[in-house]
Amino acid sequence: MGVTRRQLLWAGAGVGAAGALAACGGGAGGSKDAASAGAASSQPRAGGTLKVGALGKASAITRDPHGTQANESDYLIISLIYDTLAVPGSTANTVPRLASWKPSEDLKTWRFTIADGATFHDGTPVTAADVVWSLQRLRNTPAGKSRLPGIQPEGIRAEDEKTVVLVSDYPNADLPLQTRLTTFVLKKDTKDDAIAGAPGTGPFKLDWYRDGNARLVRNDNWYGGKVLLDAVEVRLFESPQAMANALLAGQIDLASNVGAVAARTAEARKDVQILRRPNDMAMPVVMRTADGPFADARVREALKLAVDRDAMVKQVLSGYGSVANDILGTGDPAFAKDIPQRGRDLAKAKQLLSDAGFDTSRTYDLITTEDVSGLAESATLFATQVREAGVKINVVKQDSKVFWDATWLKAPLYTTYWGTNDSVVFFASKTMLSDAGQNESGFKDPAFDEAYRTAMGTADAAARDKLLHRLQEIEFAESGYLLWGMADGIDLAGAAVRDLPRLPGYGRVQLEKTWLAR
């Protein structure tokens, strides 16, 4: 998915309310969250148009809810028009949105019940047949296997008008988690050439769309409750700096996921809110494990030891982030904090490279994009650091469309990003199982697969946590992910904006509770 493929981000019935992560407010150098502080003394009010800037490339525009959204602007528009079955929650990894659920005792069969009052924007009710058609269409896309792992198209069926049954190939205690992010529901039998204008079920309806920019108006009949804004206008920006400049000039009200450099620029502005979401985005270096120069686990460990993580966070993220430990899912309550932090050890890195017979006379391409702020910069600094261990890296910046079509899942060495800081299980199922559709490093480990399958079939929480810990131990020691740090998610907002969502990833694109105090 380009998160946006991954800024997928990743929200829930309570996600629009800003209180869940109070520590996220305020910028790093004492910058304030002035408008949010003032919001406590004023009541939410309806009305107004929120003008939002979001990153994207004109060459990568898509309007298909089941396609690959390489643009955050596209994903924002889609997520406001269409609802998913489930979303991230403020106190739980997964909460109901368009549907609630109940599992069978063996955790293989799950029944999803459509929310009362759910209708499409044209007024017709959402039926189980619509959901089944949408999920089967999603499952049959190139990335659908990884978005609904363990669920075959024939395992998706309607039981009655409001009940959808999903049958997994194996016991899966976290199956509802897999229905988040991209399970957007459209009307049954919508033709491909009509997808762009198809009615959704979300809190906003499409008014107009032009070249990646759109105006969405309030859906007064939304089953999820009252929507406060009259409209949301989404404007595509091709660079974080251009978007930040538009915010500072008053041309937009919200600069979404604008990055650390823009936050530093805005710190002195008393009329600008800086909203931080810790652990929001992962930007790992991916080393292919299946074959090629990084297939030897000793080589991968050497590169992980050659990185100065503190320097990466300080220089790439301007301090708006935290050091990571090569394990995805840092925001999960089940994250293994007792695994020792990997630090820099150049001597050991050199020894491991020598033991593995790694060819240090060659120069290796590291392919990156400028899809998100700091990504290309991280590649450049990584190349500088690992050279001290004797590894020569040539950084290649690639156009986003070319990257996702030709490089992702295939190249020996590249950067990627996940703008949904999801659970350990999410990343395991999406990116590290041997048969995962988005297995970014070609990772195949029978012990990892077995621990995952067993964990998914384990109802006892304590026993399941032990299995999840084992998953993380294997990932730390063997995987192709060099996750040096986690970037804070950063939005800049004008002083009038209230109750912006504060959950990381997908949670931050849910704007149904946001309002304007003007």
RODO-2510 file (C-alpha; in nm, 4 decimals, decimal comma):
residues 518
     n   res          X          Y          Z
     1     m     0,0000     0,0000     0,0000
     2     g     0,1597     0,3115    -0,0565
     3     v     0,0043     0,4110     0,3257
     4     t    -0,0914     0,6077     0,2493
     5     r    -0,0160     0,3225     0,0932
     6     r     0,0672     0,3205     0,4511
     7     q    -0,0474     0,6240     0,5924
     8     l    -0,3073     0,4153     0,6016
     9     l    -0,3687     0,4931     0,8634
    10     w    -0,4575     0,3875     0,9743
    11     a    -0,9690     0,5863     1,4158
    12     g    -1,2624     0,4864     1,5681
    13     a    -1,5852     0,5922     1,7144
    14     g    -1,3796     0,7707     1,9744
    15     v    -1,0780     0,8498     1,7652
    16     g    -1,1914     1,1945     1,6638
    17     a    -1,1964     1,3025     2,0265
    18     a    -0,8630     1,4545     2,1064
    19     g    -0,8187     1,3531     2,4667
    20     a    -0,6815     1,0025     2,4303
    21     l    -0,3159     1,0916     2,4084
    22     a    -0,2830     1,4178     2,5964
    23     a     0,0922     1,3922     2,6017
    24     c     0,1020     1,4369     2,2254
    25     g     0,0205     1,8088     2,2368
    26     g     0,2922     2,0697     2,2117
    27     g     0,6106     2,0734     2,0148
    28     a     0,9496     1,9606     2,1351
    29     g     1,1191     2,2862     2,2401
    30     g     0,8420     2,4184     2,4536
    31     s     0,6127     2,4936     2,1627
    32     k     0,2526     2,5174     2,2630
    33     d    -0,0777     2,3635     2,1754
    34     a    -0,2475     2,6947     2,2406
    35     a    -0,5773     2,6453     2,0662
    36     s    -0,6368     2,3038     2,2205
    37     a    -0,5742     2,4518     2,5628
    38     g    -0,8316     2,7216     2,4906
    39     a    -1,0808     2,4646     2,3677
    40     a    -1,1516     2,3536     2,7237
    41     s    -1,3429     2,6747     2,7866
    42     s    -1,5546     2,6602     2,4723
    43     q    -1,8201     2,4192     2,3518
    44     p    -1,7982     2,2385     2,0162
    45     r    -1,9914     2,4203     1,7486
    46     a    -2,1131     2,3211     1,4061
    47     g    -2,0223     2,4932     1,0830
    48     g    -1,7261     2,6061     0,8805
    49     t    -1,4964     2,4559     0,6209
    50     l    -1,1693     2,2963     0,7290
    51     k    -0,8982     2,3410     0,4664
    52     v    -0,6488     2,0556     0,4896
    53     g    -0,3164     2,0151     0,3166
    54     a    -0,1927     1,6601     0,2548
    55     l     0,1108     1,5223     0,0760
    56     g     0,0897     1,3584    -0,2628
    57     k     0,2299     1,3417    -0,6132
    58     a     0,0229     1,4274    -0,9179
    59     s     0,1764     1,1263    -1,0936
    60     a     0,0464     0,8859    -0,8282
    61     i    -0,3180     0,9942    -0,7923
    62     t    -0,5727     0,7182    -0,7375
    63     r    -0,9403     0,7175    -0,6396
    64     d    -0,9984     0,3453    -0,5938
    65     p    -1,0614     0,2640    -0,2248
    66     h    -0,9250    -0,0860    -0,2811
    67     g    -0,6221     0,0236    -0,4788
    68     t    -0,2769     0,1273    -0,3665
    69     q    -0,2882     0,4766    -0,2225
    70     a     0,0639     0,6125    -0,2597
    71     n    -0,0652     0,9632    -0,1820
    72     e    -0,1671     1,0622     0,1668
    73     s    -0,4044     1,3125     0,0086
    74     d    -0,5892     1,0325    -0,1711
    75     y    -0,6131     0,8229     0,1424
    76     l    -0,7463     1,1143     0,3436
    77     i    -1,0205     1,1778     0,0874
    78     i    -1,1118     0,8097     0,0639
    79     s    -1,1203     0,7576     0,4406
    80     l    -1,3604     1,0481     0,4908
    81     i    -1,5990     0,9249     0,2203
    82     y    -1,5881     0,5504     0,2922
    83     d    -1,5927     0,3636     0,6217
    84     t    -1,4024     0,0488     0,7146
    85     l    -1,5508    -0,2293     0,9258
    86     a    -1,3181    -0,1558     1,2170
    87     v    -1,0731     0,1144     1,3191
    88     p    -0,7989     0,1775     1,5766
    89     g    -0,9278     0,2778     1,9183
    90     s    -0,7991     0,4977     2,1956
    91     t    -0,8016     0,2203     2,4570
    92     a    -0,7980    -0,0883     2,2346
    93     n    -0,6121    -0,1841     1,9198
    94     t    -0,9390    -0,2363     1,7342
    95     v    -1,2926    -0,1007     1,7827
    96     p    -1,6084    -0,1293     1,5674
    97     r    -1,6889     0,1234     1,2963
    98     l    -1,9239     0,0021     1,0248
    99     a    -1,9671    -0,3346     1,1979
   100     s    -1,9313    -0,5141     1,5304
   101     w    -1,8260    -0,8787     1,5612
   102     k    -1,8386    -1,2047     1,7507
   103     p    -1,6068    -1,5067     1,7089
   104     s    -1,6734    -1,8768     1,7198
   105     e    -1,5136    -2,0778     2,0007
   106     d    -1,2364    -2,2014     1,7708
   107     l    -1,1603    -1,8402     1,6572
   108     k    -1,1921    -1,9369     1,2904
   109     t    -1,5427    -1,8090     1,2119
   110     w    -1,6325    -1,4465     1,2808
   111     r    -1,9740    -1,2864     1,2392
   112     f    -1,9814    -0,9149     1,1632
   113     t    -2,3062    -0,7250     1,2209
   114     i    -2,3562    -0,4015     1,0272
   115     a    -2,4125    -0,0929     1,2448
   116     d    -2,7709     0,0205     1,2918
   117     g    -2,8676     0,3027     1,0590
   118     a    -2,5712     0,2598     0,8245
   119     t    -2,6622     0,3934     0,4801
   120     f    -2,4825     0,4982     0,1661
   121     h    -2,4734     0,8640     0,0724
   122     d    -2,7610     0,8086    -0,1716
   123     g    -2,9822     0,6922     0,1153
   124     t    -2,9849     0,3174     0,0452
   125     p    -2,9090     0,0903     0,3430
   126     v    -2,5790    -0,0929     0,3693
   127     t    -2,6421    -0,4659     0,3370
   128     a    -2,4346    -0,7741     0,3987
   129     a    -2,4267    -0,8276     0,0228
   130     d    -2,2535    -0,4901    -0,0202
   131     v    -1,9936    -0,5803     0,2422
   132     v    -1,9304    -0,9244     0,0939
   133     w    -1,8877    -0,7820    -0,2550
   134     s    -1,6509    -0,5129    -0,1266
   135     l    -1,4366    -0,7538     0,0756
   136     q    -1,4163    -0,9997    -0,2116
   137     r    -1,3163    -0,7204    -0,4466
   138     l    -1,0476    -0,6131    -0,1993
   139     r    -0,9305    -0,9716    -0,1524
   140     n    -0,8862    -1,0105    -0,5276
   141     t    -0,6583    -0,7067    -0,5631
   142     p    -0,2796    -0,7596    -0,5875
   143     a    -0,2368    -0,6613    -0,2213
   144     g    -0,5620    -0,8162    -0,1007
   145     k    -0,4043    -1,1338     0,0260
   146     s    -0,1983    -0,9409     0,2771
   147     r    -0,4866    -0,7127     0,3719
   148     l    -0,7079    -1,0096     0,4599
   149     p    -0,4551    -1,2843     0,5393
   150     g    -0,5938    -1,6309     0,5939
   151     i    -0,9307    -1,5404     0,4418
   152     q    -1,0118    -1,6797     0,0989
   153     p    -1,2725    -1,5134    -0,1281
   154     e    -1,5050    -1,8108    -0,0743
   155     g    -1,4669    -1,7627     0,3008
   156     i    -1,6582    -1,4335     0,2826
   157     r    -2,0367    -1,4731     0,2744
   158     a    -2,3638    -1,3129     0,3834
   159     e    -2,5662    -1,4922     0,6502
   160     d    -2,8570    -1,2503     0,6408
   161     e    -2,9209    -0,8867     0,5458
   162     k    -2,7041    -0,7489     0,8259
   163     t    -2,4570    -1,0300     0,9021
   164     v    -2,1352    -1,1102     0,7208
   165     v    -1,9421    -1,4269     0,7997
   166     l    -1,5647    -1,4411     0,7592
   167     v    -1,3980    -1,7815     0,7826
   168     s    -1,0237    -1,7962     0,8411
   169     d    -0,7984    -2,0780     0,7259
   170     y    -0,6617    -2,0941     1,0796
   171     p    -0,7681    -1,9798     1,4294
   172     n    -0,7206    -1,6029     1,4389
   173     a    -0,7817    -1,4144     1,7625
   174     d    -0,6987    -1,0854     1,5922
   175     l    -0,9083    -1,1186     1,2791
   176     p    -1,1005    -0,7929     1,3430
   177     l    -0,7688    -0,6091     1,3312
   178     q    -0,7344    -0,7210     0,9714
   179     t    -1,0621    -0,5502     0,8821
   180     r    -0,9216    -0,2069     0,9578
   181     l    -0,7497     0,0317     0,7205
   182     t    -0,8721    -0,0725     0,3752
   183     t    -1,1994    -0,2637     0,4125
   184     f    -1,3869     0,0271     0,2561
   185     v    -1,7432    -0,0669     0,1657
   186     l    -1,9006     0,0235    -0,1673
   187     k    -2,2350    -0,0730    -0,3173
   188     k    -2,2501    -0,4197    -0,4638
   189     d    -2,1604    -0,4486    -0,8334
   190     t    -2,0201    -0,0966    -0,8676
   191     k    -1,8444    -0,0895    -1,2035
   192     d    -1,4740    -0,0089    -1,2121
   193     d    -1,5324     0,2973    -1,4279
   194     a    -1,7831     0,4278    -1,1702
   195     i    -1,5693     0,3713    -0,8594
   196     a    -1,4421     0,7309    -0,8497
   197     g    -1,7875     0,8743    -0,7929
   198     a    -1,9427     0,5846    -0,6015
   199     p    -2,1338     0,6778    -0,2845
   200     g    -1,9729     0,5874     0,0440
   201     t    -2,0950     0,5456     0,4002
   202     g    -1,8601     0,7890     0,5748
   203     p    -1,9060     1,1183     0,7601
   204     f    -1,8466     1,3276     0,4458
   205     k    -1,9786     1,3150     0,0901
   206     l    -1,7893     1,4108    -0,2237
   207     d    -1,8814     1,7535    -0,3625
   208     w    -1,6103     1,7854    -0,6250
   209     y    -1,2688     1,6401    -0,7140
   210     r    -1,0035     1,7924    -0,9399
   211     d    -0,6463     1,6696    -0,9947
   212     g    -0,5999     1,5295    -0,6464
   213     n    -0,7854     1,8134    -0,4719
   214     a    -1,1362     1,7681    -0,3363
   215     r    -1,4214     1,9267    -0,1443
   216     l    -1,6256     1,7024     0,0847
   217     v    -1,9498     1,8090     0,2532
   218     r    -2,1059     1,6862     0,5759
   219     n    -2,3159     1,3707     0,5687
   220     d    -2,6102     1,4657     0,7915
   221     n    -2,7321     1,1058     0,7923
   222     w    -2,4080     0,9465     0,9104
   223     y    -2,4837     0,6547     1,1410
   224     g    -2,1804     0,7371     1,3582
   225     g    -2,3228     1,0562     1,5076
   226     k    -2,3270     1,4286     1,4432
   227     v    -2,0551     1,5691     1,2179
   228     l    -1,9632     1,9258     1,3093
   229     l    -1,7846     2,0681     1,0061
   230     d    -1,9866     2,1834     0,7059
   231     a    -1,7112     2,0717     0,4727
   232     v    -1,3505     1,9599     0,4382
   233     e    -1,1396     2,0809     0,1483
   234     v    -0,8333     1,8675     0,0770
   235     r    -0,5464     2,0239    -0,1128
   236     l    -0,2576     1,8194    -0,2519
   237     f     0,0973     1,9407    -0,1819
   238     e     0,4021     1,7806    -0,3324
   239     s     0,6419     1,8886    -0,0553
   240     p     0,6130     1,9311     0,3224
   241     q     0,7716     2,2758     0,3024
   242     a     0,5171     2,4064     0,0521
   243     m     0,2393     2,2725     0,2738
   244     a     0,3895     2,4302     0,5862
   245     n     0,4278     2,7624     0,4072
   246     a     0,0601     2,7536     0,3080
   247     l    -0,0369     2,6941     0,6717
   248     l     0,1821     2,9766     0,7996
   249     a     0,0344     3,2069     0,5340
   250     g    -0,3205     3,1210     0,6403
   251     q    -0,4101     2,9489     0,3123
   252     i    -0,4980     2,6221     0,4866
   253     d    -0,6091     2,5400     0,8418
   254     l    -0,4289     2,2094     0,8825
   255     a    -0,0999     2,0767     0,7447
   256     s    -0,1315     1,7010     0,7842
   257     n     0,1752     1,4925     0,8660
   258     v     0,4048     1,7798     0,7741
   259     g     0,7219     1,6556     0,9433
   260     a     0,9883     1,7666     1,1879
   261     v     1,1530     2,0419     0,9832
   262     a     0,8238     2,2270     0,9480
   263     a     0,7570     2,1840     1,3185
   264     r     1,0869     2,3459     1,4058
   265     t     1,0033     2,6358     1,1753
   266     a     0,6655     2,6841     1,3423
   267     e     0,7821     2,6654     1,7036
   268     a     0,8079     3,0427     1,7434
   269     r     0,4596     3,1063     1,6036
   270     k     0,2045     3,1632     1,8805
   271     d    -0,0829     3,1346     1,6327
   272     v     0,0098     2,7805     1,5258
   273     q    -0,0624     2,4557     1,7086
   274     i     0,1906     2,1752     1,6851
   275     l     0,0341     1,8355     1,7375
   276     r     0,2698     1,5449     1,8032
   277     r     0,1832     1,1766     1,7893
   278     p     0,4692     0,9663     1,9315
   279     n     0,5513     0,6388     1,7554
   280     d     0,3586     0,7468     1,4486
   281     m     0,5737     0,6410     1,1560
   282     a     0,8313     0,3714     1,0924
   283     m     1,0871     0,4326     0,8169
   284     p     1,2976     0,1153     0,8201
   285     v     1,5725     0,0110     0,5858
   286     v     1,4706    -0,3216     0,4302
   287     m     1,7328    -0,5851     0,3535
   288     r     1,6214    -0,8772     0,1388
   289     t     1,6594    -1,2034     0,3308
   290     a     1,5559    -1,4509     0,0605
   291     d     1,8548    -1,4019    -0,1673
   292     g     2,1197    -1,1516    -0,2701
   293     p     2,3993    -0,9802    -0,0759
   294     f     2,1989    -0,9420     0,2486
   295     a     2,0608    -1,2966     0,2714
   296     d     2,3166    -1,3891     0,5389
   297     a     2,1793    -1,2993     0,8836
   298     r     2,5304    -1,1976     0,9926
   299     v     2,5379    -0,9275     0,7264
   300     r     2,2011    -0,7940     0,8361
   301     e     2,3099    -0,7862     1,1990
   302     a     2,6296    -0,6062     1,0983
   303     l     2,4361    -0,3276     0,9294
   304     k     2,2048    -0,3003     1,2283
   305     l     2,5128    -0,2614     1,4509
   306     a     2,6702    -0,0034     1,2195
   307     v     2,3899     0,2492     1,2636
   308     d     2,4090     0,5343     1,5133
   309     r     2,0419     0,5455     1,6089
   310     d     2,0650     0,8502     1,8331
   311     a     2,2252     1,0482     1,5524
   312     m     1,9584     0,9324     1,3071
   313     v     1,6787     1,0543     1,5350
   314     k     1,8511     1,3855     1,6063
   315     q     1,9498     1,4636     1,2471
   316     v     1,6761     1,3058     1,0343
   317     l     1,3867     1,3748     1,2700
   318     s     1,5220     1,6912     1,4347
   319     g     1,4594     1,5176     1,7651
   320     y     1,0887     1,4664     1,6887
   321     g     1,1072     1,0922     1,7367
   322     s     1,2575     0,8089     1,9384
   323     v     1,5183     0,5354     1,8977
   324     a     1,3812     0,1981     1,7860
   325     n     1,5084    -0,1577     1,8155
   326     d     1,4467    -0,3271     1,4770
   327     i     1,1003    -0,4510     1,5845
   328     l     0,7826    -0,3181     1,4233
   329     g     0,4802    -0,2425     1,6378
   330     t     0,6334    -0,0101     1,8963
   331     g     0,2958     0,1250     2,0055
   332     d     0,1500    -0,2161     2,0898
   333     p     0,0880    -0,2915     2,4605
   334     a     0,2411    -0,6322     2,3806
   335     f     0,5648    -0,4748     2,2539
   336     a     0,8655    -0,6487     2,4137
   337     k     1,0411    -0,3737     2,6051
   338     d     1,2729    -0,6239     2,7775
   339     i     1,4681    -0,7100     2,4608
   340     p     1,7997    -0,5218     2,5038
   341     q     1,8348    -0,2109     2,2912
   342     r     2,0728    -0,2687     2,0018
   343     g     2,3468    -0,0058     1,9992
   344     r     2,6323     0,0855     1,7689
   345     d     2,9292    -0,1539     1,7632
   346     l     3,1517    -0,0998     1,4607
   347     a     3,4091    -0,3569     1,5668
   348     k     3,1505    -0,6339     1,5902
   349     a     2,9904    -0,5189     1,2645
   350     k     3,3227    -0,5472     1,0813
   351     q     3,3856    -0,8912     1,2293
   352     l     3,0432    -1,0178     1,1258
   353     l     3,0937    -0,8903     0,7711
   354     s     3,4300    -1,0665     0,7573
   355     d     3,2874    -1,3907     0,8960
   356     a     3,0108    -1,3797     0,6332
   357     g     3,2563    -1,3137     0,3481
   358     f     3,0697    -0,9956     0,2560
   359     d     3,2205    -0,8200    -0,0463
   360     t     3,3229    -0,4765     0,0831
   361     s     3,4828    -0,3841    -0,2504
   362     r     3,1397    -0,3443    -0,4112
   363     t     2,9024    -0,0491    -0,3883
   364     y     2,5406    -0,1387    -0,3118
   365     d     2,2399     0,0661    -0,4202
   366     l     1,9948     0,1779    -0,1517
   367     i     1,6727     0,2844    -0,3239
   368     t     1,4520     0,5441    -0,1599
   369     t     1,1769     0,7933    -0,2369
   370     e     1,0719     1,1345    -0,1125
   371     d     0,7195     1,0147    -0,0343
   372     v     0,7399     1,1265     0,3282
   373     s     0,9467     1,3861     0,5062
   374     g     1,2868     1,2558     0,6172
   375     l     1,2820     0,9306     0,4211
   376     a     1,5470     1,0209     0,1634
   377     e     1,7494     1,1985     0,4321
   378     s     1,7507     0,8831     0,6418
   379     a     1,8932     0,6871     0,3498
   380     t     2,1731     0,9384     0,3000
   381     l     2,2736     0,9406     0,6669
   382     f     2,2514     0,5611     0,6838
   383     a     2,4915     0,5367     0,3894
   384     t     2,7367     0,7685     0,5652
   385     q     2,7230     0,5738     0,8897
   386     v     2,7642     0,2212     0,7532
   387     r     3,0646     0,3314     0,5488
   388     e     3,2505     0,3426     0,8805
   389     a     3,1968    -0,0342     0,8961
   390     g     3,3345    -0,0736     0,5434
   391     v     3,0042    -0,0938     0,3537
   392     k     2,9756     0,1378     0,0547
   393     i     2,6213     0,2511    -0,0273
   394     n     2,4943     0,4520    -0,3238
   395     v     2,1613     0,6211    -0,2495
   396     v     1,9207     0,6179    -0,5455
   397     k     1,6148     0,8438    -0,5259
   398     q     1,3293     0,7011    -0,7279
   399     d     0,9950     0,8381    -0,8444
   400     s     0,7150     0,7135    -0,6210
   401     k     0,5222     0,5280    -0,8915
   402     v     0,8345     0,3540    -1,0207
   403     f     0,9329     0,2596    -0,6675
   404     w     0,6041     0,0951    -0,5739
   405     d     0,5712    -0,0770    -0,9118
   406     a     0,9271    -0,1979    -0,9635
   407     t     1,1291    -0,1786    -0,6411
   408     w     0,9074    -0,2498    -0,3426
   409     l     0,9090    -0,6203    -0,2426
   410     k     1,1857    -0,6900    -0,4936
   411     a     1,5059    -0,4886    -0,4406
   412     p     1,7933    -0,6123    -0,2217
   413     l     1,8089    -0,2868    -0,0238
   414     y     1,5522    -0,0085     0,0019
   415     t     1,3692     0,2172     0,2432
   416     t     1,0027     0,1819     0,3175
   417     y     0,7619     0,3477     0,5568
   418     w     0,4590     0,2530     0,7607
   419     g     0,2426     0,5428     0,8665
   420     t     0,0328     0,3155     1,0798
   421     n     0,2130     0,2223     1,3963
   422     d     0,0063    -0,0859     1,4431
   423     s     0,0327    -0,3977     1,6559
   424     v     0,3033    -0,6624     1,6520
   425     v     0,0494    -0,9036     1,5057
   426     f    -0,0460    -0,6612     1,2297
   427     f     0,3103    -0,6337     1,1043
   428     a     0,3754    -1,0042     1,1464
   429     s     0,0744    -1,0978     0,9346
   430     k     0,1253    -0,8255     0,6759
   431     t     0,5017    -0,8292     0,6272
   432     m     0,6813    -1,1280     0,7817
   433     l     0,4828    -1,4479     0,7453
   434     s     0,6291    -1,6655     0,4720
   435     d     0,3155    -1,6251     0,2601
   436     a     0,2426    -1,2598     0,3485
   437     g     0,1395    -1,0600     0,0438
   438     q     0,3538    -0,7639     0,1520
   439     n     0,6552    -0,9624     0,2700
   440     e     0,8939    -0,6744     0,2118
   441     s     1,2189    -0,8623     0,2747
   442     g     1,1259    -1,2080     0,1473
   443     f     1,1463    -1,3326     0,5069
   444     k     1,0712    -1,7020     0,5578
   445     d     1,1140    -1,8539     0,9016
   446     p     0,9151    -2,1663     1,0000
   447     a     0,9594    -2,0894     1,3719
   448     f     0,8152    -1,7408     1,3180
   449     d     0,5212    -1,8782     1,1197
   450     e     0,4491    -2,1397     1,3866
   451     a     0,4648    -1,8888     1,6731
   452     y     0,2236    -1,6618     1,4859
   453     r    -0,0271    -1,9371     1,4056
   454     t    -0,0168    -2,0663     1,7621
   455     a    -0,0600    -1,7169     1,9061
   456     m    -0,3600    -1,6522     1,6849
   457     g    -0,5244    -1,9693     1,8119
   458     t    -0,4544    -1,8937     2,1771
   459     a    -0,7380    -1,7319     2,3706
   460     d    -0,5496    -1,7044     2,7013
   461     a    -0,3936    -1,3569     2,7105
   462     a    -0,0866    -1,4482     2,9178
   463     a     0,0003    -1,7466     2,7005
   464     r    -0,0568    -1,5411     2,3898
   465     d     0,1747    -1,2647     2,5124
   466     k     0,4554    -1,5192     2,5521
   467     l     0,4119    -1,6256     2,1912
   468     l     0,4081    -1,2652     2,0755
   469     h     0,7307    -1,2123     2,2687
   470     r     0,8838    -1,5035     2,0776
   471     l     0,7769    -1,3437     1,7498
   472     q     0,9621    -1,0273     1,8450
   473     e     1,2746    -1,2155     1,9512
   474     i     1,2924    -1,3763     1,6079
   475     e     1,2283    -1,0456     1,4340
   476     f     1,5013    -0,8765     1,6372
   477     a     1,7569    -1,1474     1,5587
   478     e     1,6731    -1,2508     1,2045
   479     s     1,4446    -1,0185     1,0094
   480     g     1,5311    -0,7916     0,7221
   481     y     1,4091    -0,4796     0,9016
   482     l     1,6581    -0,2240     1,0253
   483     l     1,4243     0,0005     1,2219
   484     w     1,6502     0,2697     1,3632
   485     g     1,3805     0,5026     1,4987
   486     m     1,0169     0,6022     1,5126
   487     a     0,9127     0,9418     1,3832
   488     d     0,6573     1,1501     1,5662
   489     g     0,3557     1,2305     1,3560
   490     i     0,3314     1,6072     1,3301
   491     d     0,0403     1,8225     1,2220
   492     l     0,0411     2,2010     1,2157
   493     a    -0,2934     2,3700     1,2704
   494     g    -0,4291     2,7203     1,2835
   495     a    -0,5444     2,8618     1,6164
   496     a    -0,9161     2,8084     1,5403
   497     v    -0,8942     2,4323     1,4887
   498     r    -1,0294     2,2205     1,7738
   499     d    -1,0383     1,8515     1,8631
   500     l    -0,8048     1,7155     1,6010
   501     p    -0,7607     1,3388     1,6277
   502     r    -0,4470     1,2437     1,8191
   503     l    -0,4110     0,8729     1,7590
   504     p    -0,1186     0,7804     1,5334
   505     g    -0,1490     0,6473     1,1832
   506     y    -0,4972     0,5892     1,0443
   507     g    -0,6501     0,7486     1,3519
   508     r    -0,5403     1,0949     1,2528
   509     v    -0,7369     1,1097     0,9284
   510     q    -1,0712     1,0844     1,1055
   511     l    -1,2037     1,4392     1,1252
   512     e    -1,5707     1,3865     1,2131
   513     k    -1,5315     1,5396     1,5604
   514     t    -1,3057     1,8265     1,4579
   515     w    -1,4551     2,1792     1,4657
   516     l    -1,3640     2,5416     1,4132
   517     a    -1,3888     2,8076     1,6837
   518     r    -1,4613     3,0967     1,4530
***
